[in-house]
């Protein structure tokens, strides 16, 4: 029960990014620039818009930079 409470309290601090018309246009630009899927582009756009420096993902290229955001694959060896 204590662990569940701790996790819930932690998640309440997370910022929810709401897509706007502007963010969708920015995601389309990211899609064109980097050749990502639209949905991955929305993730990258949300990260950039929120000032995130790293995205942990096994789907995006390990070590790839998308503007100021770098992708880290937590399962990549070395």
mmCIF file of the N, C-alpha and C atoms, coordinates in Angstrom:
data_MODEL
# 
_entry.id   MODEL 
# 
loop_
_atom_site.group_PDB 
_atom_site.id 
_atom_site.type_symbol 
_atom_site.label_atom_id 
_atom_site.label_alt_id 
_atom_site.label_comp_id 
_atom_site.label_asym_id 
_atom_site.label_entity_id 
_atom_site.label_seq_id 
_atom_site.pdbx_PDB_ins_code 
_atom_site.Cartn_x 
_atom_site.Cartn_y 
_atom_site.Cartn_z 
_atom_site.occupancy 
_atom_site.B_iso_or_equiv 
_atom_site.pdbx_formal_charge 
_atom_site.auth_seq_id 
_atom_site.auth_comp_id 
_atom_site.auth_asym_id 
_atom_site.auth_atom_id 
_atom_site.pdbx_PDB_model_num 
ATOM 1   N N  . UNK A 1 1  ? 0.823  -1.204 0.000   1.00 0.00 ? 1  UNK A N  1 
ATOM 2   C CA . UNK A 1 1  ? 0.000  0.000  0.000   1.00 0.00 ? 1  UNK A CA 1 
ATOM 3   C C  . UNK A 1 1  ? 0.864  1.263  0.000   1.00 0.00 ? 1  UNK A C  1 
ATOM 4   N N  . UNK A 1 2  ? 1.932  1.267  0.792   1.00 0.00 ? 2  UNK A N  1 
ATOM 5   C CA . UNK A 1 2  ? 2.817  2.434  0.863   1.00 0.00 ? 2  UNK A CA 1 
ATOM 6   C C  . UNK A 1 2  ? 3.487  2.688  -0.495  1.00 0.00 ? 2  UNK A C  1 
ATOM 7   N N  . UNK A 1 3  ? 3.880  1.616  -1.175  1.00 0.00 ? 3  UNK A N  1 
ATOM 8   C CA . UNK A 1 3  ? 4.520  1.765  -2.485  1.00 0.00 ? 3  UNK A CA 1 
ATOM 9   C C  . UNK A 1 3  ? 3.537  2.340  -3.499  1.00 0.00 ? 3  UNK A C  1 
ATOM 10  N N  . UNK A 1 4  ? 2.307  1.878  -3.488  1.00 0.00 ? 4  UNK A N  1 
ATOM 11  C CA . UNK A 1 4  ? 1.282  2.410  -4.384  1.00 0.00 ? 4  UNK A CA 1 
ATOM 12  C C  . UNK A 1 4  ? 1.037  3.891  -4.109  1.00 0.00 ? 4  UNK A C  1 
ATOM 13  N N  . UNK A 1 5  ? 1.003  4.255  -2.860  1.00 0.00 ? 5  UNK A N  1 
ATOM 14  C CA . UNK A 1 5  ? 0.804  5.665  -2.480  1.00 0.00 ? 5  UNK A CA 1 
ATOM 15  C C  . UNK A 1 5  ? 1.972  6.517  -2.986  1.00 0.00 ? 5  UNK A C  1 
ATOM 16  N N  . UNK A 1 6  ? 3.195  6.005  -2.812  1.00 0.00 ? 6  UNK A N  1 
ATOM 17  C CA . UNK A 1 6  ? 4.377  6.738  -3.248  1.00 0.00 ? 6  UNK A CA 1 
ATOM 18  C C  . UNK A 1 6  ? 4.358  6.940  -4.766  1.00 0.00 ? 6  UNK A C  1 
ATOM 19  N N  . UNK A 1 7  ? 4.000  5.885  -5.497  1.00 0.00 ? 7  UNK A N  1 
ATOM 20  C CA . UNK A 1 7  ? 3.937  5.991  -6.951  1.00 0.00 ? 7  UNK A CA 1 
ATOM 21  C C  . UNK A 1 7  ? 2.860  6.982  -7.398  1.00 0.00 ? 7  UNK A C  1 
ATOM 22  N N  . UNK A 1 8  ? 1.739  6.966  -6.741  1.00 0.00 ? 8  UNK A N  1 
ATOM 23  C CA . UNK A 1 8  ? 0.664  7.900  -7.084  1.00 0.00 ? 8  UNK A CA 1 
ATOM 24  C C  . UNK A 1 8  ? 1.094  9.336  -6.807  1.00 0.00 ? 8  UNK A C  1 
ATOM 25  N N  . UNK A 1 9  ? 1.687  9.578  -5.665  1.00 0.00 ? 9  UNK A N  1 
ATOM 26  C CA . UNK A 1 9  ? 2.150  10.926 -5.326  1.00 0.00 ? 9  UNK A CA 1 
ATOM 27  C C  . UNK A 1 9  ? 3.174  11.393 -6.354  1.00 0.00 ? 9  UNK A C  1 
ATOM 28  N N  . UNK A 1 10 ? 4.077  10.498 -6.746  1.00 0.00 ? 10 UNK A N  1 
ATOM 29  C CA . UNK A 1 10 ? 5.067  10.847 -7.761  1.00 0.00 ? 10 UNK A CA 1 
ATOM 30  C C  . UNK A 1 10 ? 4.400  11.210 -9.077  1.00 0.00 ? 10 UNK A C  1 
ATOM 31  N N  . UNK A 1 11 ? 3.418  10.427 -9.504  1.00 0.00 ? 11 UNK A N  1 
ATOM 32  C CA . UNK A 1 11 ? 2.777  10.677 -10.798 1.00 0.00 ? 11 UNK A CA 1 
ATOM 33  C C  . UNK A 1 11 ? 1.963  11.970 -10.806 1.00 0.00 ? 11 UNK A C  1 
ATOM 34  N N  . UNK A 1 12 ? 1.536  12.447 -9.660  1.00 0.00 ? 12 UNK A N  1 
ATOM 35  C CA . UNK A 1 12 ? 0.777  13.697 -9.607  1.00 0.00 ? 12 UNK A CA 1 
ATOM 36  C C  . UNK A 1 12 ? 1.638  14.905 -9.964  1.00 0.00 ? 12 UNK A C  1 
ATOM 37  N N  . UNK A 1 13 ? 2.949  14.741 -9.934  1.00 0.00 ? 13 UNK A N  1 
ATOM 38  C CA . UNK A 1 13 ? 3.855  15.843 -10.283 1.00 0.00 ? 13 UNK A CA 1 
ATOM 39  C C  . UNK A 1 13 ? 4.143  15.884 -11.783 1.00 0.00 ? 13 UNK A C  1 
ATOM 40  N N  . UNK A 1 14 ? 3.729  14.872 -12.512 1.00 0.00 ? 14 UNK A N  1 
ATOM 41  C CA . UNK A 1 14 ? 4.020  14.821 -13.938 1.00 0.00 ? 14 UNK A CA 1 
ATOM 42  C C  . UNK A 1 14 ? 3.222  15.876 -14.680 1.00 0.00 ? 14 UNK A C  1 
ATOM 43  N N  . UNK A 1 15 ? 3.852  16.466 -15.666 1.00 0.00 ? 15 UNK A N  1 
ATOM 44  C CA . UNK A 1 15 ? 3.172  17.449 -16.505 1.00 0.00 ? 15 UNK A CA 1 
ATOM 45  C C  . UNK A 1 15 ? 2.450  16.718 -17.640 1.00 0.00 ? 15 UNK A C  1 
ATOM 46  N N  . UNK A 1 16 ? 1.193  17.007 -17.807 1.00 0.00 ? 16 UNK A N  1 
ATOM 47  C CA . UNK A 1 16 ? 0.428  16.445 -18.915 1.00 0.00 ? 16 UNK A CA 1 
ATOM 48  C C  . UNK A 1 16 ? 0.515  17.429 -20.078 1.00 0.00 ? 16 UNK A C  1 
ATOM 49  N N  . UNK A 1 17 ? 0.985  16.947 -21.202 1.00 0.00 ? 17 UNK A N  1 
ATOM 50  C CA . UNK A 1 17 ? 1.115  17.790 -22.386 1.00 0.00 ? 17 UNK A CA 1 
ATOM 51  C C  . UNK A 1 17 ? -0.135 17.609 -23.241 1.00 0.00 ? 17 UNK A C  1 
ATOM 52  N N  . UNK A 1 18 ? -0.824 18.698 -23.482 1.00 0.00 ? 18 UNK A N  1 
ATOM 53  C CA . UNK A 1 18 ? -2.039 18.674 -24.292 1.00 0.00 ? 18 UNK A CA 1 
ATOM 54  C C  . UNK A 1 18 ? -1.686 19.155 -25.696 1.00 0.00 ? 18 UNK A C  1 
ATOM 55  N N  . UNK A 1 19 ? -2.060 18.371 -26.680 1.00 0.00 ? 19 UNK A N  1 
ATOM 56  C CA . UNK A 1 19 ? -1.783 18.764 -28.059 1.00 0.00 ? 19 UNK A CA 1 
ATOM 57  C C  . UNK A 1 19 ? -2.674 19.929 -28.461 1.00 0.00 ? 19 UNK A C  1 
ATOM 58  N N  . UNK A 1 20 ? -2.045 20.899 -29.098 1.00 0.00 ? 20 UNK A N  1 
ATOM 59  C CA . UNK A 1 20 ? -2.753 22.055 -29.654 1.00 0.00 ? 20 UNK A CA 1 
ATOM 60  C C  . UNK A 1 20 ? -2.546 22.038 -31.155 1.00 0.00 ? 20 UNK A C  1 
ATOM 61  N N  . UNK A 1 21 ? -3.206 22.916 -31.839 1.00 0.00 ? 21 UNK A N  1 
ATOM 62  C CA . UNK A 1 21 ? -2.982 23.038 -33.272 1.00 0.00 ? 21 UNK A CA 1 
ATOM 63  C C  . UNK A 1 21 ? -1.522 23.341 -33.575 1.00 0.00 ? 21 UNK A C  1 
ATOM 64  N N  . UNK A 1 22 ? -0.932 24.208 -32.782 1.00 0.00 ? 22 UNK A N  1 
ATOM 65  C CA . UNK A 1 22 ? 0.478  24.581 -32.970 1.00 0.00 ? 22 UNK A CA 1 
ATOM 66  C C  . UNK A 1 22 ? 1.396  23.387 -32.735 1.00 0.00 ? 22 UNK A C  1 
ATOM 67  N N  . UNK A 1 23 ? 1.134  22.606 -31.697 1.00 0.00 ? 23 UNK A N  1 
ATOM 68  C CA . UNK A 1 23 ? 1.998  21.450 -31.422 1.00 0.00 ? 23 UNK A CA 1 
ATOM 69  C C  . UNK A 1 23 ? 1.878  20.400 -32.523 1.00 0.00 ? 23 UNK A C  1 
ATOM 70  N N  . UNK A 1 24 ? 0.708  20.263 -33.099 1.00 0.00 ? 24 UNK A N  1 
ATOM 71  C CA . UNK A 1 24 ? 0.528  19.316 -34.191 1.00 0.00 ? 24 UNK A CA 1 
ATOM 72  C C  . UNK A 1 24 ? 1.285  19.782 -35.429 1.00 0.00 ? 24 UNK A C  1 
ATOM 73  N N  . UNK A 1 25 ? 1.253  21.083 -35.709 1.00 0.00 ? 25 UNK A N  1 
ATOM 74  C CA . UNK A 1 25 ? 2.029  21.621 -36.830 1.00 0.00 ? 25 UNK A CA 1 
ATOM 75  C C  . UNK A 1 25 ? 3.526  21.405 -36.603 1.00 0.00 ? 25 UNK A C  1 
ATOM 76  N N  . UNK A 1 26 ? 3.984  21.608 -35.373 1.00 0.00 ? 26 UNK A N  1 
ATOM 77  C CA . UNK A 1 26 ? 5.390  21.378 -35.046 1.00 0.00 ? 26 UNK A CA 1 
ATOM 78  C C  . UNK A 1 26 ? 5.747  19.900 -35.202 1.00 0.00 ? 26 UNK A C  1 
ATOM 79  N N  . UNK A 1 27 ? 4.843  19.014 -34.803 1.00 0.00 ? 27 UNK A N  1 
ATOM 80  C CA . UNK A 1 27 ? 5.080  17.579 -34.961 1.00 0.00 ? 27 UNK A CA 1 
ATOM 81  C C  . UNK A 1 27 ? 5.170  17.210 -36.439 1.00 0.00 ? 27 UNK A C  1 
ATOM 82  N N  . UNK A 1 28 ? 4.361  17.826 -37.269 1.00 0.00 ? 28 UNK A N  1 
ATOM 83  C CA . UNK A 1 28 ? 4.435  17.563 -38.709 1.00 0.00 ? 28 UNK A CA 1 
ATOM 84  C C  . UNK A 1 28 ? 5.780  18.008 -39.279 1.00 0.00 ? 28 UNK A C  1 
ATOM 85  N N  . UNK A 1 29 ? 6.316  19.120 -38.774 1.00 0.00 ? 29 UNK A N  1 
ATOM 86  C CA . UNK A 1 29 ? 7.643  19.574 -39.199 1.00 0.00 ? 29 UNK A CA 1 
ATOM 87  C C  . UNK A 1 29 ? 8.717  18.584 -38.746 1.00 0.00 ? 29 UNK A C  1 
ATOM 88  N N  . UNK A 1 30 ? 8.603  18.069 -37.537 1.00 0.00 ? 30 UNK A N  1 
ATOM 89  C CA . UNK A 1 30 ? 9.548  17.066 -37.028 1.00 0.00 ? 30 UNK A CA 1 
ATOM 90  C C  . UNK A 1 30 ? 9.463  15.799 -37.870 1.00 0.00 ? 30 UNK A C  1 
ATOM 91  N N  . UNK A 1 31 ? 8.244  15.396 -38.210 1.00 0.00 ? 31 UNK A N  1 
ATOM 92  C CA . UNK A 1 31 ? 8.034  14.212 -39.053 1.00 0.00 ? 31 UNK A CA 1 
ATOM 93  C C  . UNK A 1 31 ? 8.764  14.375 -40.387 1.00 0.00 ? 31 UNK A C  1 
ATOM 94  N N  . UNK A 1 32 ? 8.598  15.533 -41.028 1.00 0.00 ? 32 UNK A N  1 
ATOM 95  C CA . UNK A 1 32 ? 9.251  15.799 -42.308 1.00 0.00 ? 32 UNK A CA 1 
ATOM 96  C C  . UNK A 1 32 ? 10.770 15.855 -42.169 1.00 0.00 ? 32 UNK A C  1 
ATOM 97  N N  . UNK A 1 33 ? 11.240 16.506 -41.135 1.00 0.00 ? 33 UNK A N  1 
ATOM 98  C CA . UNK A 1 33 ? 12.688 16.712 -40.957 1.00 0.00 ? 33 UNK A CA 1 
ATOM 99  C C  . UNK A 1 33 ? 13.435 15.419 -40.663 1.00 0.00 ? 33 UNK A C  1 
ATOM 100 N N  . UNK A 1 34 ? 12.870 14.586 -39.780 1.00 0.00 ? 34 UNK A N  1 
ATOM 101 C CA . UNK A 1 34 ? 13.592 13.408 -39.307 1.00 0.00 ? 34 UNK A CA 1 
ATOM 102 C C  . UNK A 1 34 ? 13.061 12.082 -39.870 1.00 0.00 ? 34 UNK A C  1 
ATOM 103 N N  . UNK A 1 35 ? 11.943 12.118 -40.590 1.00 0.00 ? 35 UNK A N  1 
ATOM 104 C CA . UNK A 1 35 ? 11.394 10.894 -41.160 1.00 0.00 ? 35 UNK A CA 1 
ATOM 105 C C  . UNK A 1 35 ? 10.767 9.978  -40.118 1.00 0.00 ? 35 UNK A C  1 
ATOM 106 N N  . UNK A 1 36 ? 10.306 10.555 -39.029 1.00 0.00 ? 36 UNK A N  1 
ATOM 107 C CA . UNK A 1 36 ? 9.642  9.775  -37.974 1.00 0.00 ? 36 UNK A CA 1 
ATOM 108 C C  . UNK A 1 36 ? 8.174  9.582  -38.314 1.00 0.00 ? 36 UNK A C  1 
ATOM 109 N N  . UNK A 1 37 ? 7.552  8.635  -37.624 1.00 0.00 ? 37 UNK A N  1 
ATOM 110 C CA . UNK A 1 37 ? 6.104  8.523  -37.736 1.00 0.00 ? 37 UNK A CA 1 
ATOM 111 C C  . UNK A 1 37 ? 5.473  9.752  -37.086 1.00 0.00 ? 37 UNK A C  1 
ATOM 112 N N  . UNK A 1 38 ? 4.243  10.003 -37.423 1.00 0.00 ? 38 UNK A N  1 
ATOM 113 C CA . UNK A 1 38 ? 3.560  11.163 -36.825 1.00 0.00 ? 38 UNK A CA 1 
ATOM 114 C C  . UNK A 1 38 ? 3.484  11.028 -35.313 1.00 0.00 ? 38 UNK A C  1 
ATOM 115 N N  . UNK A 1 39 ? 3.180  9.823  -34.814 1.00 0.00 ? 39 UNK A N  1 
ATOM 116 C CA . UNK A 1 39 ? 3.015  9.632  -33.372 1.00 0.00 ? 39 UNK A CA 1 
ATOM 117 C C  . UNK A 1 39 ? 4.338  9.813  -32.635 1.00 0.00 ? 39 UNK A C  1 
ATOM 118 N N  . UNK A 1 40 ? 5.435  9.301  -33.199 1.00 0.00 ? 40 UNK A N  1 
ATOM 119 C CA . UNK A 1 40 ? 6.751  9.530  -32.601 1.00 0.00 ? 40 UNK A CA 1 
ATOM 120 C C  . UNK A 1 40 ? 7.106  11.005 -32.640 1.00 0.00 ? 40 UNK A C  1 
ATOM 121 N N  . UNK A 1 41 ? 6.716  11.672 -33.711 1.00 0.00 ? 41 UNK A N  1 
ATOM 122 C CA . UNK A 1 41 ? 6.966  13.109 -33.829 1.00 0.00 ? 41 UNK A CA 1 
ATOM 123 C C  . UNK A 1 41 ? 6.220  13.895 -32.756 1.00 0.00 ? 41 UNK A C  1 
ATOM 124 N N  . UNK A 1 42 ? 5.006  13.463 -32.417 1.00 0.00 ? 42 UNK A N  1 
ATOM 125 C CA . UNK A 1 42 ? 4.270  14.114 -31.333 1.00 0.00 ? 42 UNK A CA 1 
ATOM 126 C C  . UNK A 1 42 ? 4.990  13.945 -29.992 1.00 0.00 ? 42 UNK A C  1 
ATOM 127 N N  . UNK A 1 43 ? 5.577  12.762 -29.782 1.00 0.00 ? 43 UNK A N  1 
ATOM 128 C CA . UNK A 1 43 ? 6.330  12.530 -28.546 1.00 0.00 ? 43 UNK A CA 1 
ATOM 129 C C  . UNK A 1 43 ? 7.541  13.446 -28.495 1.00 0.00 ? 43 UNK A C  1 
ATOM 130 N N  . UNK A 1 44 ? 8.277  13.525 -29.601 1.00 0.00 ? 44 UNK A N  1 
ATOM 131 C CA . UNK A 1 44 ? 9.456  14.388 -29.655 1.00 0.00 ? 44 UNK A CA 1 
ATOM 132 C C  . UNK A 1 44 ? 9.047  15.844 -29.466 1.00 0.00 ? 44 UNK A C  1 
ATOM 133 N N  . UNK A 1 45 ? 7.967  16.255 -30.106 1.00 0.00 ? 45 UNK A N  1 
ATOM 134 C CA . UNK A 1 45 ? 7.498  17.642 -29.969 1.00 0.00 ? 45 UNK A CA 1 
ATOM 135 C C  . UNK A 1 45 ? 7.122  17.947 -28.529 1.00 0.00 ? 45 UNK A C  1 
ATOM 136 N N  . UNK A 1 46 ? 6.441  17.022 -27.872 1.00 0.00 ? 46 UNK A N  1 
ATOM 137 C CA . UNK A 1 46 ? 6.058  17.234 -26.470 1.00 0.00 ? 46 UNK A CA 1 
ATOM 138 C C  . UNK A 1 46 ? 7.293  17.340 -25.591 1.00 0.00 ? 46 UNK A C  1 
ATOM 139 N N  . UNK A 1 47 ? 8.300  16.538 -25.880 1.00 0.00 ? 47 UNK A N  1 
ATOM 140 C CA . UNK A 1 47 ? 9.540  16.598 -25.103 1.00 0.00 ? 47 UNK A CA 1 
ATOM 141 C C  . UNK A 1 47 ? 10.236 17.935 -25.305 1.00 0.00 ? 47 UNK A C  1 
ATOM 142 N N  . UNK A 1 48 ? 10.351 18.364 -26.549 1.00 0.00 ? 48 UNK A N  1 
ATOM 143 C CA . UNK A 1 48 ? 10.989 19.655 -26.832 1.00 0.00 ? 48 UNK A CA 1 
ATOM 144 C C  . UNK A 1 48 ? 10.214 20.779 -26.160 1.00 0.00 ? 48 UNK A C  1 
ATOM 145 N N  . UNK A 1 49 ? 8.897  20.775 -26.308 1.00 0.00 ? 49 UNK A N  1 
ATOM 146 C CA . UNK A 1 49 ? 8.059  21.824 -25.726 1.00 0.00 ? 49 UNK A CA 1 
ATOM 147 C C  . UNK A 1 49 ? 8.097  21.866 -24.212 1.00 0.00 ? 49 UNK A C  1 
ATOM 148 N N  . UNK A 1 50 ? 8.431  20.739 -23.594 1.00 0.00 ? 50 UNK A N  1 
ATOM 149 C CA . UNK A 1 50 ? 8.478  20.665 -22.133 1.00 0.00 ? 50 UNK A CA 1 
ATOM 150 C C  . UNK A 1 50 ? 9.880  20.852 -21.578 1.00 0.00 ? 50 UNK A C  1 
ATOM 151 N N  . UNK A 1 51 ? 10.843 21.044 -22.463 1.00 0.00 ? 51 UNK A N  1 
ATOM 152 C CA . UNK A 1 51 ? 12.211 21.251 -22.004 1.00 0.00 ? 51 UNK A CA 1 
ATOM 153 C C  . UNK A 1 51 ? 12.924 19.971 -21.581 1.00 0.00 ? 51 UNK A C  1 
ATOM 154 N N  . UNK A 1 52 ? 12.436 18.827 -22.075 1.00 0.00 ? 52 UNK A N  1 
ATOM 155 C CA . UNK A 1 52 ? 13.040 17.543 -21.742 1.00 0.00 ? 52 UNK A CA 1 
ATOM 156 C C  . UNK A 1 52 ? 14.344 17.397 -22.525 1.00 0.00 ? 52 UNK A C  1 
ATOM 157 N N  . UNK A 1 53 ? 15.371 16.833 -21.876 1.00 0.00 ? 53 UNK A N  1 
ATOM 158 C CA . UNK A 1 53 ? 16.659 16.648 -22.534 1.00 0.00 ? 53 UNK A CA 1 
ATOM 159 C C  . UNK A 1 53 ? 16.844 15.241 -23.085 1.00 0.00 ? 53 UNK A C  1 
ATOM 160 N N  . UNK A 1 54 ? 16.140 14.243 -22.500 1.00 0.00 ? 54 UNK A N  1 
ATOM 161 C CA . UNK A 1 54 ? 16.293 12.852 -22.907 1.00 0.00 ? 54 UNK A CA 1 
ATOM 162 C C  . UNK A 1 54 ? 14.940 12.158 -22.984 1.00 0.00 ? 54 UNK A C  1 
ATOM 163 N N  . UNK A 1 55 ? 14.828 11.301 -23.998 1.00 0.00 ? 55 UNK A N  1 
ATOM 164 C CA . UNK A 1 55 ? 13.685 10.400 -24.111 1.00 0.00 ? 55 UNK A CA 1 
ATOM 165 C C  . UNK A 1 55 ? 14.250 8.989  -23.995 1.00 0.00 ? 55 UNK A C  1 
ATOM 166 N N  . UNK A 1 56 ? 13.685 8.191  -23.125 1.00 0.00 ? 56 UNK A N  1 
ATOM 167 C CA . UNK A 1 56 ? 14.073 6.789  -23.010 1.00 0.00 ? 56 UNK A CA 1 
ATOM 168 C C  . UNK A 1 56 ? 13.105 5.969  -23.847 1.00 0.00 ? 56 UNK A C  1 
ATOM 169 N N  . UNK A 1 57 ? 13.642 5.326  -24.894 1.00 0.00 ? 57 UNK A N  1 
ATOM 170 C CA . UNK A 1 57 ? 12.793 4.604  -25.832 1.00 0.00 ? 57 UNK A CA 1 
ATOM 171 C C  . UNK A 1 57 ? 13.581 3.502  -26.508 1.00 0.00 ? 57 UNK A C  1 
ATOM 172 N N  . UNK A 1 58 ? 12.929 2.372  -26.726 1.00 0.00 ? 58 UNK A N  1 
ATOM 173 C CA . UNK A 1 58 ? 13.559 1.319  -27.524 1.00 0.00 ? 58 UNK A CA 1 
ATOM 174 C C  . UNK A 1 58 ? 13.125 1.421  -28.984 1.00 0.00 ? 58 UNK A C  1 
ATOM 175 N N  . UNK A 1 59 ? 12.197 2.322  -29.285 1.00 0.00 ? 59 UNK A N  1 
ATOM 176 C CA . UNK A 1 59 ? 11.670 2.454  -30.639 1.00 0.00 ? 59 UNK A CA 1 
ATOM 177 C C  . UNK A 1 59 ? 12.395 3.518  -31.466 1.00 0.00 ? 59 UNK A C  1 
ATOM 178 N N  . UNK A 1 60 ? 12.874 4.563  -30.824 1.00 0.00 ? 60 UNK A N  1 
ATOM 179 C CA . UNK A 1 60 ? 13.602 5.611  -31.533 1.00 0.00 ? 60 UNK A CA 1 
ATOM 180 C C  . UNK A 1 60 ? 15.090 5.276  -31.509 1.00 0.00 ? 60 UNK A C  1 
ATOM 181 N N  . UNK A 1 61 ? 15.863 5.847  -32.421 1.00 0.00 ? 61 UNK A N  1 
ATOM 182 C CA . UNK A 1 61 ? 17.273 5.503  -32.553 1.00 0.00 ? 61 UNK A CA 1 
ATOM 183 C C  . UNK A 1 61 ? 18.118 5.894  -31.345 1.00 0.00 ? 61 UNK A C  1 
ATOM 184 N N  . UNK A 1 62 ? 18.805 4.913  -30.764 1.00 0.00 ? 62 UNK A N  1 
ATOM 185 C CA . UNK A 1 62 ? 19.669 5.156  -29.609 1.00 0.00 ? 62 UNK A CA 1 
ATOM 186 C C  . UNK A 1 62 ? 20.752 6.174  -29.976 1.00 0.00 ? 62 UNK A C  1 
ATOM 187 N N  . UNK A 1 63 ? 20.876 7.206  -29.156 1.00 0.00 ? 63 UNK A N  1 
ATOM 188 C CA . UNK A 1 63 ? 21.876 8.238  -29.372 1.00 0.00 ? 63 UNK A CA 1 
ATOM 189 C C  . UNK A 1 63 ? 21.458 9.322  -30.344 1.00 0.00 ? 63 UNK A C  1 
ATOM 190 N N  . UNK A 1 64 ? 20.324 9.148  -30.992 1.00 0.00 ? 64 UNK A N  1 
ATOM 191 C CA . UNK A 1 64 ? 19.831 10.135 -31.958 1.00 0.00 ? 64 UNK A CA 1 
ATOM 192 C C  . UNK A 1 64 ? 19.420 11.403 -31.237 1.00 0.00 ? 64 UNK A C  1 
ATOM 193 N N  . UNK A 1 65 ? 19.749 12.529 -31.834 1.00 0.00 ? 65 UNK A N  1 
ATOM 194 C CA . UNK A 1 65 ? 19.317 13.828 -31.312 1.00 0.00 ? 65 UNK A CA 1 
ATOM 195 C C  . UNK A 1 65 ? 18.234 14.387 -32.224 1.00 0.00 ? 65 UNK A C  1 
ATOM 196 N N  . UNK A 1 66 ? 17.181 14.855 -31.619 1.00 0.00 ? 66 UNK A N  1 
ATOM 197 C CA . UNK A 1 66 ? 16.107 15.554 -32.315 1.00 0.00 ? 66 UNK A CA 1 
ATOM 198 C C  . UNK A 1 66 ? 16.073 16.944 -31.724 1.00 0.00 ? 66 UNK A C  1 
ATOM 199 N N  . UNK A 1 67 ? 16.781 17.870 -32.352 1.00 0.00 ? 67 UNK A N  1 
ATOM 200 C CA . UNK A 1 67 ? 16.937 19.180 -31.755 1.00 0.00 ? 67 UNK A CA 1 
ATOM 201 C C  . UNK A 1 67 ? 17.661 19.020 -30.421 1.00 0.00 ? 67 UNK A C  1 
ATOM 202 N N  . UNK A 1 68 ? 17.110 19.582 -29.362 1.00 0.00 ? 68 UNK A N  1 
ATOM 203 C CA . UNK A 1 68 ? 17.773 19.508 -28.062 1.00 0.00 ? 68 UNK A CA 1 
ATOM 204 C C  . UNK A 1 68 ? 17.528 18.204 -27.294 1.00 0.00 ? 68 UNK A C  1 
ATOM 205 N N  . UNK A 1 69 ? 16.764 17.290 -27.880 1.00 0.00 ? 69 UNK A N  1 
ATOM 206 C CA . UNK A 1 69 ? 16.385 16.052 -27.190 1.00 0.00 ? 69 UNK A CA 1 
ATOM 207 C C  . UNK A 1 69 ? 17.215 14.879 -27.716 1.00 0.00 ? 69 UNK A C  1 
ATOM 208 N N  . UNK A 1 70 ? 17.778 14.115 -26.793 1.00 0.00 ? 70 UNK A N  1 
ATOM 209 C CA . UNK A 1 70 ? 18.540 12.918 -27.166 1.00 0.00 ? 70 UNK A CA 1 
ATOM 210 C C  . UNK A 1 70 ? 17.772 11.675 -26.752 1.00 0.00 ? 70 UNK A C  1 
ATOM 211 N N  . UNK A 1 71 ? 17.824 10.644 -27.604 1.00 0.00 ? 71 UNK A N  1 
ATOM 212 C CA . UNK A 1 71 ? 17.151 9.375  -27.322 1.00 0.00 ? 71 UNK A CA 1 
ATOM 213 C C  . UNK A 1 71 ? 18.144 8.414  -26.688 1.00 0.00 ? 71 UNK A C  1 
ATOM 214 N N  . UNK A 1 72 ? 17.729 7.800  -25.607 1.00 0.00 ? 72 UNK A N  1 
ATOM 215 C CA . UNK A 1 72 ? 18.501 6.778  -24.927 1.00 0.00 ? 72 UNK A CA 1 
ATOM 216 C C  . UNK A 1 72 ? 17.661 5.494  -24.931 1.00 0.00 ? 72 UNK A C  1 
ATOM 217 N N  . UNK A 1 73 ? 18.243 4.415  -25.471 1.00 0.00 ? 73 UNK A N  1 
ATOM 218 C CA . UNK A 1 73 ? 17.589 3.116  -25.398 1.00 0.00 ? 73 UNK A CA 1 
ATOM 219 C C  . UNK A 1 73 ? 18.099 2.421  -24.152 1.00 0.00 ? 73 UNK A C  1 
ATOM 220 N N  . UNK A 1 74 ? 17.258 2.230  -23.155 1.00 0.00 ? 74 UNK A N  1 
ATOM 221 C CA . UNK A 1 74 ? 17.717 1.629  -21.895 1.00 0.00 ? 74 UNK A CA 1 
ATOM 222 C C  . UNK A 1 74 ? 18.133 0.177  -22.063 1.00 0.00 ? 74 UNK A C  1 
ATOM 223 N N  . UNK A 1 75 ? 17.801 -0.438 -23.192 1.00 0.00 ? 75 UNK A N  1 
ATOM 224 C CA . UNK A 1 75 ? 18.142 -1.841 -23.422 1.00 0.00 ? 75 UNK A CA 1 
ATOM 225 C C  . UNK A 1 75 ? 19.367 -2.006 -24.316 1.00 0.00 ? 75 UNK A C  1 
ATOM 226 N N  . UNK A 1 76 ? 19.912 -0.878 -24.806 1.00 0.00 ? 76 UNK A N  1 
ATOM 227 C CA . UNK A 1 76 ? 21.084 -0.952 -25.680 1.00 0.00 ? 76 UNK A CA 1 
ATOM 228 C C  . UNK A 1 76 ? 22.301 -1.347 -24.860 1.00 0.00 ? 76 UNK A C  1 
ATOM 229 N N  . UNK A 1 77 ? 23.043 -2.255 -25.367 1.00 0.00 ? 77 UNK A N  1 
ATOM 230 C CA . UNK A 1 77 ? 24.254 -2.693 -24.677 1.00 0.00 ? 77 UNK A CA 1 
ATOM 231 C C  . UNK A 1 77 ? 25.346 -1.645 -24.769 1.00 0.00 ? 77 UNK A C  1 
ATOM 232 N N  . UNK A 1 78 ? 26.159 -1.567 -23.705 1.00 0.00 ? 78 UNK A N  1 
ATOM 233 C CA . UNK A 1 78 ? 27.329 -0.686 -23.700 1.00 0.00 ? 78 UNK A CA 1 
ATOM 234 C C  . UNK A 1 78 ? 26.940 0.697  -23.508 1.00 0.00 ? 78 UNK A C  1 
# 
